[in-house]
Amino acid sequence: MNYELGLCHALGVPTILISKTVEDVPFDYRHRRFILYNTEFARWEERLAGALQKTIATILGETGVDAELPWPYHTQSPVEVEKMALREQRMSVAELMEGIDYHKAAQGLIPYCLALMQNVPEEEQEKLQRGIQLLTAAEMDEAIKVRILGLYLFNVVGLAVLTAAVDSLRVHLKRAASSPTRTSTPPPDPN
């Protein structure tokens, strides 16, 4: 890899570095622009393809210089890269939980995830159950509740297990088409 990159750099040929983690990029290339991808994210292939298309368009000059993709340097620190990865994970959880019924997920998804994991400490499970009880009692939009539920589970079992569980149970967890998305009761009829 070093030889090819050195030749490209010497000849002025643009290169695109792609990596699963920052740690996989050799330390002496981390100041260069690179694209991170994570196969545990929902729709990771689409995100990687989009990032590649955007980068190629920038390199070929079809668009102006993108502030997020300055050439030739990767300007994000490892902390910024980590924050970006966490933001991506949260977005993946939001996409994953889209269209899921909160009550069905609270009843079925939690035990399914815990059964898949099998090694979640009892204390962690109790903490999760307390959080779910508070969430269930809260009056808020069901779509928000189900996202929060997804984040709770993500923090306990991780994105890969959560994705496997939702994908496996999605048919059973879907929100009914006529199901309301709000838990608050309507105002009383003045008549």
Contacts in CASP RR format, 6 or more apart in sequence:
PFRMAT RR
TARGET T0000
AUTHOR 0000-0000-0000
METHOD contacts of the structure
MODEL  1
MNYELGLCHALGVPTILISKTVEDVPFDYRHRRFILYNTEFARWEERLAG
ALQKTIATILGETGVDAELPWPYHTQSPVEVEKMALREQRMSVAELMEGI
DYHKAAQGLIPYCLALMQNVPEEEQEKLQRGIQLLTAAEMDEAIKVRILG
LYLFNVVGLAVLTAAVDSLRVHLKRAASSPTRTSTPPPDPN
1 26 0 8 1.000
2 26 0 8 1.000
5 15 0 8 1.000
5 29 0 8 1.000
7 13 0 8 1.000
8 14 0 8 1.000
8 15 0 8 1.000
9 15 0 8 1.000
14 59 0 8 1.000
14 71 0 8 1.000
16 33 0 8 1.000
16 34 0 8 1.000
16 35 0 8 1.000
16 52 0 8 1.000
16 55 0 8 1.000
16 56 0 8 1.000
16 59 0 8 1.000
17 25 0 8 1.000
17 29 0 8 1.000
17 32 0 8 1.000
17 33 0 8 1.000
17 34 0 8 1.000
17 35 0 8 1.000
18 34 0 8 1.000
18 35 0 8 1.000
18 37 0 8 1.000
18 48 0 8 1.000
18 52 0 8 1.000
19 25 0 8 1.000
19 34 0 8 1.000
19 35 0 8 1.000
19 36 0 8 1.000
19 37 0 8 1.000
20 36 0 8 1.000
20 37 0 8 1.000
20 38 0 8 1.000
20 39 0 8 1.000
21 36 0 8 1.000
22 30 0 8 1.000
22 36 0 8 1.000
22 78 0 8 1.000
22 81 0 8 1.000
22 82 0 8 1.000
25 34 0 8 1.000
30 74 0 8 1.000
30 78 0 8 1.000
31 73 0 8 1.000
31 74 0 8 1.000
32 72 0 8 1.000
32 73 0 8 1.000
32 74 0 8 1.000
33 55 0 8 1.000
33 69 0 8 1.000
33 70 0 8 1.000
33 71 0 8 1.000
33 72 0 8 1.000
33 73 0 8 1.000
33 74 0 8 1.000
34 74 0 8 1.000
35 48 0 8 1.000
35 51 0 8 1.000
35 52 0 8 1.000
35 55 0 8 1.000
36 81 0 8 1.000
36 84 0 8 1.000
36 85 0 8 1.000
37 44 0 8 1.000
37 47 0 8 1.000
37 48 0 8 1.000
37 51 0 8 1.000
38 44 0 8 1.000
38 85 0 8 1.000
38 88 0 8 1.000
38 89 0 8 1.000
40 92 0 8 1.000
40 159 0 8 1.000
40 160 0 8 1.000
40 163 0 8 1.000
41 47 0 8 1.000
41 88 0 8 1.000
41 89 0 8 1.000
41 92 0 8 1.000
41 159 0 8 1.000
42 92 0 8 1.000
42 95 0 8 1.000
42 96 0 8 1.000
42 163 0 8 1.000
43 92 0 8 1.000
43 95 0 8 1.000
47 88 0 8 1.000
54 66 0 8 1.000
54 69 0 8 1.000
55 69 0 8 1.000
57 63 0 8 1.000
58 64 0 8 1.000
58 65 0 8 1.000
58 66 0 8 1.000
58 69 0 8 1.000
58 71 0 8 1.000
59 71 0 8 1.000
65 71 0 8 1.000
76 84 0 8 1.000
89 154 0 8 1.000
89 159 0 8 1.000
90 151 0 8 1.000
92 159 0 8 1.000
92 163 0 8 1.000
93 147 0 8 1.000
93 150 0 8 1.000
93 151 0 8 1.000
93 154 0 8 1.000
93 159 0 8 1.000
93 162 0 8 1.000
94 147 0 8 1.000
96 150 0 8 1.000
96 162 0 8 1.000
96 163 0 8 1.000
96 166 0 8 1.000
97 105 0 8 1.000
97 146 0 8 1.000
97 147 0 8 1.000
97 149 0 8 1.000
97 150 0 8 1.000
97 166 0 8 1.000
99 143 0 8 1.000
99 146 0 8 1.000
99 174 0 8 1.000
99 175 0 8 1.000
100 109 0 8 1.000
100 146 0 8 1.000
100 166 0 8 1.000
100 170 0 8 1.000
100 173 0 8 1.000
100 174 0 8 1.000
100 175 0 8 1.000
101 142 0 8 1.000
101 146 0 8 1.000
101 173 0 8 1.000
101 174 0 8 1.000
101 175 0 8 1.000
101 176 0 8 1.000
101 179 0 8 1.000
102 136 0 8 1.000
102 142 0 8 1.000
102 145 0 8 1.000
102 146 0 8 1.000
102 149 0 8 1.000
104 172 0 8 1.000
104 173 0 8 1.000
104 174 0 8 1.000
104 175 0 8 1.000
105 146 0 8 1.000
105 149 0 8 1.000
105 150 0 8 1.000
105 173 0 8 1.000
106 132 0 8 1.000
106 135 0 8 1.000
106 136 0 8 1.000
106 149 0 8 1.000
108 169 0 8 1.000
108 173 0 8 1.000
109 149 0 8 1.000
109 153 0 8 1.000
109 165 0 8 1.000
109 166 0 8 1.000
109 169 0 8 1.000
109 173 0 8 1.000
110 128 0 8 1.000
110 129 0 8 1.000
110 132 0 8 1.000
110 149 0 8 1.000
110 153 0 8 1.000
112 165 0 8 1.000
112 168 0 8 1.000
112 169 0 8 1.000
113 153 0 8 1.000
113 156 0 8 1.000
113 157 0 8 1.000
113 161 0 8 1.000
113 162 0 8 1.000
113 165 0 8 1.000
114 120 0 8 1.000
114 125 0 8 1.000
114 156 0 8 1.000
114 157 0 8 1.000
116 157 0 8 1.000
116 161 0 8 1.000
116 164 0 8 1.000
116 165 0 8 1.000
117 156 0 8 1.000
117 157 0 8 1.000
117 161 0 8 1.000
120 128 0 8 1.000
120 156 0 8 1.000
120 157 0 8 1.000
124 156 0 8 1.000
125 156 0 8 1.000
128 152 0 8 1.000
128 153 0 8 1.000
128 156 0 8 1.000
131 152 0 8 1.000
132 149 0 8 1.000
132 152 0 8 1.000
135 145 0 8 1.000
135 148 0 8 1.000
135 149 0 8 1.000
135 152 0 8 1.000
136 145 0 8 1.000
138 145 0 8 1.000
139 183 0 8 1.000
139 184 0 8 1.000
140 183 0 8 1.000
141 181 0 8 1.000
141 182 0 8 1.000
141 183 0 8 1.000
142 175 0 8 1.000
142 179 0 8 1.000
142 180 0 8 1.000
142 181 0 8 1.000
142 182 0 8 1.000
142 183 0 8 1.000
143 181 0 8 1.000
145 183 0 8 1.000
150 162 0 8 1.000
153 162 0 8 1.000
153 165 0 8 1.000
154 162 0 8 1.000
157 165 0 8 1.000
166 173 0 8 1.000
175 181 0 8 1.000
END
